[in-house]
């Protein structure tokens, strides 16, 4: 008989999520704002573009957590209503890119910080019943238990390698999971007409990862 995973309590979860955030902030400090607007971190995208990309999807995570607080179902997505994450992934990524590419590094960083604070508050406000039964209340996590890494998986699974190349380091966690992560990295949509079109299998993997964010 397979034993069901037990979720962390709220205090443990928040502590873990905040620790993930501290590591994220430390990584950004290592890169430095002066380099964040330079293209080439991922195809034509800069670090600023990737931060905005992650923030765009994190807006949806926050909205989902806030909806769970209120006992409501899936909330409206932050992108135009005609775009659906399970079929329009490239279009959504392009919309996030175009919406943020002209903004300054400081504006993008400030929004990222603000959305993280919203996420912490949303997690803190979740009823205990939600955390104890995520299959029922947080089905988009696709997990039997809630872990801090669930809220940073998009970055770890798809974008961490690009950051590591800039700072010239690879964490122990990255080394342990390098083989599996390299299979799941997404091919970012850019504004370039020459951007490589992903294979059908890669598209399906990207849809799976983004559906959880």
Buried (B, 14 or more C-beta within 10 A) or exposed (E): EEEEEEBBEBEEBBEBBBEBBEEBBEBBEBBEBEBBBEBEBBBBBBBBBBBBBBBBBBBBBBBBBBBBBEEEEEBEBBBEEEBEBEEBBBBBBBBBBEEBBEBEBEEBBEBBBEBBEBBBEBBBBBEEEBBBBBEEBBEBBEBBBBBBBBBBBBBBBBBBBBBBEBBEEEEEEBEEBEEEBEEBBBBBBBEEEEBEEBEEEBBEBBBEBBEBB
